[in-house]
Amino acid sequence: MERNIPDFPPQSCLFPGVIFDLDGTLLDSMDVWSRVDKEFLADYGIAVPPDYMEACGAMSFRETAEYTIARFSLPAKPEDLMERWLEMAREEYALHVSLKPGAAELLQKLHRCGVRLAVATASRREHFLPCLERHGILSLFDELVTTDDAGCGKNSPDIFHLTAERLGLPTKDCAVFEDTLPAAKSASAAGCIPFGVWEKHSEKAKPDMQRVCRGYFSSLLDACSSLLLWKQG
């Protein structure tokens, strides 16, 4: 998908590598998971608790399944939940999930500047690969790393260590864009430089995100010209 990229002044990025979260940061997909949660738990006669999505925000796919089974005493195996969730969300990602405002613009600008780009996500490849391909941004990434690869959720710094290693960079040279507080804290603990991006499902964490992160953006389009990321010339 071709997009018109704003003609920003010549600049170079302050970071050799940039790592992006997907759901809620690059992809406008959190409402998909809100609907999946509602429909799935309704089958068991359970209403979604207000804190459920936030509690699962930094977990891996398997950790979320295990947590859900334990929290609601469900008579199921983690594999059962994961397969059901995959099926419920597959078509949404393939056909409907859109990019967050400014996502394509920022990625294109970073790519043109020679910045090494990576994804670090709890999402499954079955979901995000067709979505990134449909939006024409898959080829911009040097590495795609999931919590399955790291063997833990994003409440651990391990995924950021692994992603930086695959980029061939020390963590201190990597900026990380996240929409959730636990993941931003983990990025910081790994030695990366976290930047927060507003997401309505994480609104309550905004003050803490602003404290933990080097910068906090209302959208990725704001990051395209921020002096926190770019130097002139």
N, C-alpha and C positions, 0 to 999 in steps of 0.2 A: 504494500500500500504506500503510494507516494504521498509525502506531506510537504507543505510549504514551511521551510525552516527560516525563522527570523534572521535578518542580516545583522548579527551582533558584531561589535568592533573586534579587531584582531586581539586575541588573548591567548594565554597558555594556562593550563590547569595547574594548580598548586600540588596536585596529587598524581603520582604515576599510575595509580590504580584506583578504581572505584567499584565498590561492591553494592549491588542492589538487592533488596528484598523484592518479592513479587506481589503477593496478595496484600492489597491496601497501600502499596507504595508505587510500583509501576503499573499494576493491574487494578482496575476498579471492580474487584471481585468479592468484596466482603459481603455484599447483599446476597450473593449466590450462596455463601456458606450460612448466612442467617436463615435463608429459606430451607436449606438442607437440614439444618439443626431442627427447625420447627417441624418439618414434615416427618423427619426420622423419629424424633422423640414422641410426636403425636401418635405414632403407631403403637407406642407403649402406654399411651394415656398420660404422658408427662408434658407439662408446659416447660418451655426453655427458661431456666433461671436467669435473672438479669446479669449475673456475673459469669455465666458459662463461657461465652465467647472470649472474654478477656482472660479467663483462667486457662483457656486452651491456646491462647495467642502465640506463645513461643514454643509450644510442644511440637514434636515430630508427629507424623500421621499416626504411627503406631502408638505413641504415647497418648495421643488424644483418644484413640480407641480404648486403650487400657484404662485411662482416666474415666471415660464415659461409662464403661462397664462397671467399674468400681463405685462411682458416685451414685449411679441409679440402680445398682444391683441387677443388671440386665442378664438374662439367660442366654448369653452369646459369647463367641470367641472374638478376639480382636480382628482376625481375618474376615469374619462375617461383616463386621461394621465397616471395615476399610473397603471391601468389595462393593457394599451397598452405597457408600458415600461416593466412591469413584464413578459408579454408574449414574448416580443422581446428578453429578456435576459435569460429567464428560461433555454432553452436548452444549451446555452453557459456555464452557471454555472454548470449545471448537468453533462455535457460531456467534456467540453474543457478548462475551466479556470484552470490555473496551479498555483502552489505556487511560491512565490518569492524566489530567491536564499537564502538559509540558513534558511528558515522559519521552515521546519520540524526539522532541526538540533537544532535550538535554543529552540523550544518548547519541544522537547524530553529532552534536557539537563536540562531545567528549571523544567520540571515535575519530572525527576529523583532526583533533589535536593529538592523536596518537596515544591516548590514555588506554590502558588495558582494563577491560570491563568484564565483570563477572556477576552472576546471580548466586545468591545464597538463600535458599528457600526451603520451607517445610512442605511446599506443594509437590505433587507427583509429576513426573515427566509426562505421563499419559495425559495430564491436563494442560500443562503450560507449554509444551512444545508446539502443538497445533495452534495455540493462541498467539505465541510469539511469531510463528511463521506467518499466520494470517495478517498480522500487523506489520510485517516486513522488517522486524528488528532482530530476529534470531541470529542473523549473520554478524551482528555488531558485537556479540559477546565472545570473549576468548575462553571463558570457562563457565560451566553450569554445574553448581554444586547443591546437593540436597541434604536434608537432615538424615536421609537414609545413608548417604555416602559417609557422613560424619559419625553415624551411629548414636546420635543424641539430638535433642531439640535445640532450639535457638536460645534457651535459657542457660546454655553452656557456651563458653567462648571457643570450643573446639571447632565448630563449623567455620568460624572466621579465621582461625589459624590454618585450617585446611585450604580454604579458598585463597588466602594470601600465598600459601605455599604453591598452589597450582598456578597462580599468576606469576610466580617467580619473584615475589616482592616481600620485603619485611612488612609486618602488619602496620608499622608506623607510617608507611608510605601509602596506606590504603584508606580512603574515605569510605564510609558505609552509610547508606540511606535506608532508614527504617521508620515504620509507623507505630511500633509498639515499644513500650518501656523496657520489658525484660530483654528483648533482642538488642536494643540500644545499649543497655548496661553490659551485655555480653560482648558486644563489639568493642566497647571501651576497655573491658577487662582483658581482651585479647591484644590490646595495644593499638587498635585501629582508631580512626577519628570519626565518631558517629555524627550524623546529621539527621534531624527528625523531619518528618513530613506529616502534615495534618491529615487525619482520617477521622471521619465522624464516629466510628465505632471505638476510637481511642481518645475521644475528646477529654474524658476525665483525667487522663494522664498527661495532658498538655503541659501543666506547670512543671511536673517532674521531668518530662522530656526536654523542656527548655533548659533545665538545670544540668542534665546529664550530657546533652549534645553540644557540639561546637556551634551549631546553628540550627534554627527551626524554621521551616518554610511552610507557607500556607498552600503552596503547590510546587511541583517540580519546575514549572515555568519560571518561578521566582529564582530558582537556583541557577538558571541559565545566565544570569548577569550578576550574581552575588559576588562581592569582593572576598567572601569567605572561601570561594572556590577558585577564583580567577585572578590572574595578574595581567596587567596591560602589557602589550608589546610581544 
